[in-house]
Amino acid sequence: NKTKFGRKPLVDPEIVYKVLLEKKTEIFNSNGTIKPISNEIWTKLSIELQNKIPANSLYIMVYQDRHDWQTRLKNILGLEPLIKQSAPVEDSSDSDVSYFAHNKTKKLFKIAIPFEMFSTICPTTQTYKDKTRGCRAYDVLKPHAWTDVVNDLFLKEHKLPCNFTYKRVKVSRDTSRSEKYISFTANCKDCGSELEGWADSKPKYGESLFINILTEDTKGTETNHITKR
């Protein structure tokens, strides 16, 4: 039987880990969550890696605990370990190559939802019956309304021609134990462009909600986008 070798990773994962290890105390907040993508630590780490991994990509890789980087760092720092969801095992180097190929054309956009507007869609608690655990409570954004608010602000500010269909949104009930306060995904009906959006933290009363959006910059492809929202 021939041995199957995965593709060589773009950067040796252990080299990346050593760089992360040197800056381990700057990567996490005091509550054990990783610093947001806007924090300068990700740019510093990218520079340490000779910009072979963009700051945005490095953040997401640590957030997703690729190569167990986040888990290993938390063990050393004595922080509460990351609770992982079970997922199929895949070759790590193949996974990294696929990741970069998938995200290399994406750009990080930012929007701010004013407090008055956010208050119209802010999360409410709903209770669902669970056969095994009894009743379970979830926080949810106002259905349909939240997608209109996010989409209208995003497209008005950044002028993308995409017609996004928004998927499941997740709201964290305990922000002290979560990496994200709100996260969601979407796809463009015309070009298939994928969108990932998230808010790092819950805004204080009277403040805006800041959202990061990672997707392709499709400006200039208006003729390829024909559907209307």
C-alpha positions in Angstrom: 0.0 0.0 0.0 1.3 3.4 -0.9 1.5 6.0 1.9 -0.6 9.1 1.2 1.2 12.3 1.9 -0.7 15.5 2.5 0.4 18.7 0.8 3.1 20.7 2.6 1.5 23.5 4.7 2.2 27.1 3.6 3.9 27.7 6.9 5.0 25.0 9.3 2.4 24.8 12.0 5.1 24.4 14.7 6.8 27.6 13.5 3.5 29.4 13.8 3.0 27.9 17.3 6.4 29.1 18.5 5.5 32.7 17.4 2.2 32.4 19.1 3.9 31.1 22.2 6.2 34.1 22.5 3.2 36.4 22.5 0.8 34.1 24.4 0.0 36.7 27.2 -1.0 39.3 24.5 -3.4 36.9 22.6 -6.1 36.4 25.3 -8.3 38.7 27.3 -8.5 38.4 31.1 -11.6 36.2 30.8 -9.8 33.7 28.5 -11.3 34.8 25.2 -9.0 35.7 22.4 -8.4 39.3 21.5 -10.7 40.6 18.7 -9.6 40.7 15.1 -9.2 44.5 15.4 -6.5 44.2 18.0 -3.0 45.0 16.9 -1.5 41.7 18.2 -2.7 39.9 15.0 -0.8 42.3 12.8 2.3 41.9 15.0 2.1 38.1 14.8 1.6 38.3 11.0 4.8 40.5 10.7 6.7 38.0 12.9 5.7 35.3 10.3 7.0 37.6 7.5 3.4 38.3 6.4 3.0 34.7 5.1 -0.2 34.5 7.0 -2.4 37.6 6.9 -3.5 39.0 10.3 -7.2 38.3 9.6 -6.5 34.7 8.6 -4.2 34.0 11.6 -6.9 35.3 13.9 -9.5 33.0 12.4 -7.2 30.0 12.5 -6.5 30.6 16.2 -10.2 31.1 16.8 -11.0 27.8 15.1 -8.2 26.1 17.1 -6.4 24.8 14.1 -3.5 22.5 15.0 -4.8 22.9 18.6 -2.9 26.2 18.9 -5.5 27.8 21.1 -5.9 24.7 23.3 -2.1 24.4 23.8 -1.7 28.0 24.7 -4.6 27.9 27.1 -3.1 24.9 28.8 0.2 26.7 29.4 -1.6 29.9 30.7 -3.9 27.9 32.9 -7.0 29.2 31.1 -10.2 27.2 30.8 -9.9 25.0 27.7 -11.9 25.6 24.5 -15.0 23.4 24.2 -14.8 21.9 20.7 -17.7 20.6 18.6 -17.0 17.1 17.1 -16.0 17.3 13.5 -14.6 15.0 10.8 -10.8 14.7 11.0 -9.0 15.9 7.9 -5.3 16.3 7.0 -4.2 19.5 8.6 -1.9 20.6 5.8 -4.6 20.0 3.1 -7.0 21.8 5.4 -4.7 24.9 5.6 -4.1 25.0 1.8 -7.9 24.8 1.3 -8.5 27.5 3.9 -6.1 29.9 2.3 -7.4 29.2 -1.2 -10.9 29.8 0.0 -10.2 33.0 1.9 -7.3 34.7 0.0 -9.7 37.0 -1.9 -11.8 37.9 1.1 -11.7 41.3 2.7 -12.6 42.4 6.2 -15.3 45.1 6.4 -16.7 46.8 9.5 -20.1 48.4 10.2 -21.6 50.0 13.3 -25.2 49.6 14.2 -26.4 52.7 16.1 -27.9 51.9 19.5 -31.4 53.1 18.5 -31.4 50.8 15.5 -29.9 47.9 17.5 -32.6 48.2 20.2 -35.2 47.3 17.5 -33.6 43.9 16.9 -31.7 43.2 20.1 -31.8 39.6 21.4 -34.8 38.3 23.4 -34.9 35.0 25.3 -37.0 32.2 24.0 -37.6 28.9 25.7 -37.8 25.6 23.9 -38.8 22.1 25.1 -36.0 19.5 25.0 -36.9 15.9 25.4 -33.7 15.0 27.2 -33.0 18.2 29.1 -36.4 19.7 29.7 -36.7 23.3 28.8 -33.8 25.2 27.3 -33.4 29.0 26.8 -31.9 30.7 23.8 -31.3 34.3 23.0 -32.4 35.2 19.4 -32.3 38.4 17.3 -35.7 39.6 16.1 -36.5 37.3 13.1 -36.2 38.8 9.6 -35.7 42.4 11.0 -32.1 41.8 12.0 -31.1 40.7 8.4 -32.6 43.9 7.0 -30.7 46.1 9.4 -27.4 44.4 8.9 -27.7 44.0 5.1 -28.9 47.6 4.5 -26.2 49.1 6.6 -23.5 46.9 5.1 -24.4 47.5 1.4 -25.1 51.2 1.9 -21.7 51.8 3.5 -19.5 49.4 1.4 -21.4 49.5 -2.0 -21.2 45.7 -2.8 -23.6 44.6 -5.6 -24.3 41.2 -3.9 -27.7 40.0 -2.9 -27.0 38.1 0.3 -29.3 35.5 1.8 -28.6 35.3 5.5 -28.4 32.0 7.3 -28.5 30.9 10.9 -27.5 33.5 13.5 -26.1 32.6 16.9 -26.2 34.8 20.0 -24.2 34.0 23.1 -26.0 34.2 26.3 -22.8 34.2 28.4 -20.4 36.6 26.8 -17.7 36.0 29.5 -17.4 32.4 28.2 -17.7 33.0 24.5 -15.4 34.2 21.7 -18.3 35.9 19.9 -21.4 37.8 21.1 -23.2 37.4 17.7 -22.2 35.4 14.6 -23.9 34.7 11.3 -23.3 33.6 7.7 -24.7 34.4 4.3 -24.4 33.7 0.6 -24.9 35.8 -2.5 -27.6 34.6 -4.8 -25.8 35.7 -7.9 -22.1 35.0 -7.5 -22.2 32.5 -4.6 -19.8 34.7 -2.5 -19.8 33.5 1.1 -20.0 35.9 4.0 -19.0 35.5 7.7 -20.1 38.1 10.2 -19.6 38.5 13.9 -19.7 41.0 16.8 -16.9 40.4 19.4 -18.8 41.9 22.4 -22.2 43.1 23.6 -22.5 46.9 23.5 -23.1 48.9 26.6 -26.4 50.7 26.9 -26.5 53.6 24.5 -23.5 52.4 22.5 -23.4 51.0 18.9 -22.9 47.3 18.0 -19.7 46.9 16.0 -19.8 44.1 13.4 -17.0 42.5 11.4 -17.8 41.1 8.0 -15.4 38.8 6.0 -16.4 38.4 2.4 -15.1 39.0 -1.1 -15.0 42.6 -2.4 -17.2 42.3 -5.4 -17.3 46.0 -6.4 -16.9 46.3 -10.1 -18.9 43.1 -10.9 -22.3 44.8 -11.0 -23.2 43.3 -14.4 -22.9 39.8 -12.8 -25.5 40.6 -10.2 -29.1 40.8 -11.4 -31.4 39.6 -8.6 -33.0 42.0 -6.1 -33.5 41.5 -2.4 
